[in-house]
């Protein structure tokens, strides 16, 4: 039996756990798919955890991770819509997600279309999404386990398939020409395709608390602005940059470890490592530039 048949069925099971489905079904699959004790999972808590994680913090869409602006419904979502039409792929889940490049739908599509069509479209971003979930402060253990299992299964699938395809994205998207403005700096660190990591609202809040700050509730962009402004106003620029650097180094170490775990992911790792290297260089440049934060223009 070929790799597609060996692994795609398990990935399809995982696909449904990424989607907001009746919680009873999620709990039924918890043991079989994730090896968790279903008796310890409460439906109400799982529903709340889903909303907190995927609606407020880590957005499970390829465009968020792959596009130069890090926003939903980008070019990747449009690509997936065209591919679904080509393969007559129209699962019910499409009406429950915000865009066609949702991780759950794309994992399901892998089983329908096969490795040659869909595997590279997952390998270039899905492991990074999984890492964001695994590192998310306060994430429910159910979703941490789901992220870990999804990443491991994708790597197993790629190894079994002898996957050697090249990444579709060969470079680091350029940031704004005006990198000296606060808005450009914030946008850079909120865009995974530029900085190489995903900074959620909760992660930004965690950084602030470690530095003795409290951030107001708001969108991810608002929280990031508040973090930079409050740290600058309190003369804690070095502390903020140290937090950013530590986060970047942590992600880089995982990417490097994954290259040993899955040789097929090495070309993708090179791209993400290049992005984090650029972000580390940005923190070094900001250390001098942000010593006078009020000089930054807010565009």
C-alpha distance (Angstrom), angle and dihedral (degrees) to the residues before:
residue distance angle dihedral
X1 . . .
X2 3.82 . .
X3 3.79 127.4 .
X4 3.80 93.2 -100.4
X5 3.81 91.5 59.4
X6 3.81 94.4 41.1
X7 3.78 97.7 53.6
X8 3.81 110.3 15.3
X9 3.80 94.3 75.7
X10 3.80 90.9 56.7
X11 3.80 90.9 46.5
X12 3.80 89.0 51.1
X13 3.80 89.1 54.4
X14 3.77 89.1 51.0
X15 3.80 89.9 48.4
X16 3.79 91.1 64.4
X17 3.80 92.0 50.8
X18 3.82 89.5 59.0
X19 3.79 89.9 56.5
X20 3.77 126.8 78.5
X21 3.79 100.4 -107.6
X22 3.81 133.3 152.6
X23 3.78 104.5 -56.3
X24 3.80 92.9 -131.7
X25 3.80 88.9 63.9
X26 3.80 91.0 48.1
X27 3.79 91.1 52.6
X28 3.79 92.8 46.6
X29 3.78 89.7 55.8
X30 3.81 95.5 43.7
X31 3.78 95.2 88.6
X32 3.79 99.0 35.4
X33 3.80 96.2 46.9
X34 3.80 105.1 25.5
X35 3.79 102.9 23.3
X36 3.81 91.7 -123.0
X37 3.78 127.0 144.5
X38 3.80 101.7 -103.6
X39 3.81 90.4 -162.3
X40 3.79 89.5 67.5
X41 3.81 95.1 54.3
X42 3.80 118.9 91.7
X43 3.79 117.0 -155.9
X44 3.79 94.6 -142.0
X45 3.79 93.2 49.7
X46 3.79 91.1 47.8
X47 3.81 92.3 52.7
X48 3.79 91.1 50.8
X49 3.79 91.1 46.3
X50 3.81 91.1 51.4
X51 3.80 92.5 53.4
X52 3.80 93.9 44.9
X53 3.80 93.3 48.3
X54 3.79 106.1 37.6
X55 3.80 102.8 25.7
X56 3.81 99.2 39.7
X57 3.79 108.3 24.0
X58 3.82 123.2 13.3
X59 3.79 113.9 31.9
X60 3.84 110.6 -151.6
X61 3.82 97.5 -148.2
X62 3.80 127.9 114.8
X63 3.81 93.7 -137.1
X64 3.81 90.4 60.9
X65 3.80 90.2 57.7
X66 3.81 101.4 32.9
X67 3.79 107.1 36.9
X68 3.84 124.9 89.1
X69 3.81 90.5 -124.5
X70 3.80 96.8 41.0
X71 3.79 94.9 -133.0
X72 3.79 132.9 135.0
X73 3.79 124.3 -100.2
X74 3.77 94.6 32.0
X75 3.79 129.8 145.3
X76 3.80 93.4 -64.0
X77 3.80 91.6 57.8
X78 3.80 89.8 51.9
X79 3.80 90.5 48.1
X80 3.78 91.0 53.3
X81 3.79 92.0 48.9
X82 3.81 90.0 55.6
X83 3.79 92.4 46.6
X84 3.79 93.0 48.9
X85 3.79 89.6 52.5
X86 3.81 91.2 48.9
X87 3.82 91.6 53.4
X88 3.83 94.7 38.2
X89 3.80 87.1 -119.8
X90 3.81 109.4 161.6
X91 3.82 112.1 152.1
X92 3.78 119.8 179.3
X93 3.80 88.5 -116.8
X94 3.79 91.1 73.5
X95 3.79 90.4 76.7
X96 3.83 91.5 52.7
X97 3.81 99.0 53.3
X98 3.78 131.7 71.4
X99 3.80 96.8 -123.7
X100 3.79 141.8 4.7
X101 3.82 93.7 -105.9
X102 3.82 94.6 67.4
X103 3.81 111.2 139.3
X104 3.81 93.3 -123.5
X105 3.79 94.1 53.0
X106 3.79 92.8 43.8
X107 3.81 92.7 51.1
X108 3.79 88.7 51.7
X109 3.81 89.7 48.8
X110 3.81 90.5 55.0
X111 3.79 88.8 64.7
X112 3.80 91.6 48.7
X113 3.80 99.7 43.7
X114 3.81 103.4 29.1
X115 3.77 136.1 -130.9
X116 3.81 98.9 -65.2
X117 3.79 90.9 58.7
X118 3.78 106.2 34.1
X119 3.81 113.8 16.1
X120 3.81 97.5 83.1
X121 3.81 89.0 48.4
X122 3.81 87.6 62.3
X123 3.78 102.2 36.0
X124 3.80 93.8 58.4
X125 3.82 93.7 63.8
X126 3.82 116.0 -2.4
X127 3.85 95.6 82.3
X128 3.80 88.4 53.0
X129 3.81 90.8 51.2
X130 3.79 88.7 50.0
X131 3.79 90.8 52.2
X132 3.81 90.0 50.4
X133 3.80 89.4 54.8
X134 3.80 93.3 45.4
X135 3.82 90.8 51.2
X136 3.79 95.5 42.0
X137 3.83 111.4 121.7
X138 3.78 110.0 -119.2
X139 3.81 96.4 6.9
X140 3.79 113.0 158.1
X141 3.85 112.6 -104.0
X142 3.81 88.4 -122.9
X143 3.80 91.3 63.6
X144 3.79 94.1 40.1
X145 3.81 87.7 55.3
X146 3.79 90.8 46.1
X147 3.80 92.0 52.4
X148 3.80 93.2 47.0
X149 3.81 93.0 47.8
X150 3.80 92.7 46.8
X151 3.79 93.2 51.7
X152 3.81 92.8 45.7
X153 3.81 92.1 47.9
X154 3.79 92.3 49.2
X155 3.79 89.9 52.4
X156 3.81 91.3 46.7
X157 3.77 89.6 49.3
X158 3.81 92.6 49.7
X159 3.81 92.2 49.0
X160 3.79 93.6 47.0
X161 3.79 91.3 48.2
X162 3.81 92.4 49.5
X163 3.78 86.8 -125.5
X164 3.82 112.2 -164.1
X165 3.80 102.7 157.5
X166 3.80 118.6 138.4
X167 3.80 121.5 -118.9
X168 3.77 114.0 -96.2
X169 3.81 90.6 -138.4
X170 3.79 111.3 62.4
X171 3.77 101.6 175.3
X172 3.75 150.1 38.8
X173 3.82 113.0 -93.7
X174 3.77 112.1 -118.1
X175 3.76 118.0 -111.9
X176 3.77 125.1 -135.6
X177 3.80 117.3 -57.4
X178 3.80 86.8 -123.7
X179 3.79 100.3 64.4
X180 3.82 92.3 156.5
X181 3.79 94.3 72.8
X182 3.78 121.0 93.4
X183 3.79 90.9 -126.5
X184 3.81 91.4 55.7
X185 3.79 91.9 48.7
X186 3.80 92.0 49.7
X187 3.80 92.0 46.4
X188 3.79 90.6 50.6
X189 3.79 94.0 55.0
X190 3.81 92.7 43.1
X191 3.82 93.6 53.8
X192 3.82 114.1 80.0
X193 3.81 92.8 -163.6
X194 3.81 88.3 60.8
X195 3.81 105.5 35.3
X196 3.82 99.3 26.7
X197 3.82 97.6 -125.9
X198 3.79 138.3 73.9
X199 3.80 116.7 -119.6
X200 3.80 110.9 -162.5
X201 3.81 126.1 -165.3
X202 3.79 88.9 -106.4
X203 3.80 92.6 49.9
X204 3.80 91.2 50.8
X205 3.79 89.4 49.1
X206 3.79 90.1 49.3
X207 3.81 89.9 54.1
X208 3.79 90.8 49.6
X209 3.81 93.6 50.2
X210 3.80 91.1 50.5
X211 3.80 86.5 58.0
X212 3.80 94.5 45.9
X213 3.82 95.2 -102.6
X214 3.79 131.4 128.8
X215 3.80 119.0 -151.4
X216 3.82 126.5 -153.5
X217 3.79 120.9 -114.0
X218 3.79 112.8 -97.3
X219 3.77 145.4 107.3
X220 3.79 120.6 -39.5
X221 3.81 89.7 -101.8
X222 3.82 92.7 49.6
X223 3.80 91.5 48.6
X224 3.82 91.4 49.5
X225 3.83 91.8 50.5
X226 3.78 90.4 48.4
X227 3.80 90.9 50.6
X228 3.80 94.4 52.7
X229 3.80 93.5 42.8
X230 3.81 96.9 47.0
X231 3.79 94.0 45.1
X232 3.79 91.0 47.9
X233 3.79 93.6 47.0
X234 3.82 90.8 50.8
X235 3.79 93.6 47.8
X236 3.80 93.1 -113.0
X237 3.79 98.4 126.0
X238 3.79 92.5 124.6
X239 3.80 91.1 51.2
X240 3.80 91.5 51.0
X241 3.79 92.9 48.2
X242 3.78 90.1 47.8
X243 3.81 89.0 54.4
X244 3.81 91.4 49.3
X245 3.79 91.6 47.4
X246 3.80 92.6 49.6
X247 3.81 90.3 51.0
X248 3.80 92.3 49.7
X249 3.79 92.6 48.1
X250 3.81 91.0 50.0
X251 3.80 92.1 53.8
X252 3.81 91.9 45.0
X253 3.79 91.3 54.0
X254 3.80 90.7 53.5
X255 3.81 93.1 47.8
X256 3.79 89.5 51.6
X257 3.81 91.6 49.0
X258 3.80 90.4 50.9
X259 3.80 91.4 57.0
X260 3.81 87.3 62.9
X261 3.79 91.6 45.4
X262 3.80 95.7 49.4
X263 3.79 121.5 19.6
X264 3.80 89.7 -168.7
X265 3.80 88.9 65.6
X266 3.81 94.9 54.5
X267 3.85 95.5 94.7
X268 3.80 89.8 50.4
X269 3.80 91.4 45.6
X270 3.80 89.4 55.2
X271 3.80 89.6 60.2
X272 3.81 94.6 47.6
X273 3.79 91.8 45.0
X274 3.79 89.6 51.4
X275 3.78 89.7 52.8
X276 3.79 94.0 49.9
X277 3.83 89.9 47.1
X278 3.79 88.7 55.4
X279 3.80 90.2 49.2
X280 3.80 91.6 50.8
X281 3.80 88.5 52.2
X282 3.81 88.0 50.1
X283 3.81 91.6 54.8
X284 3.80 89.7 52.3
X285 3.80 90.6 51.4
X286 3.80 92.0 46.1
X287 3.78 92.4 52.7
X288 3.80 88.7 72.8
X289 3.80 97.5 32.4
X290 3.82 96.3 49.9
X291 3.78 96.7 50.8
X292 3.81 84.3 95.9
X293 3.84 100.9 35.9
X294 3.80 94.0 173.8
X295 3.81 88.7 66.1
X296 3.79 90.2 66.1
X297 3.77 113.4 102.5
X298 3.77 115.6 -128.1
X299 3.80 104.3 -141.0
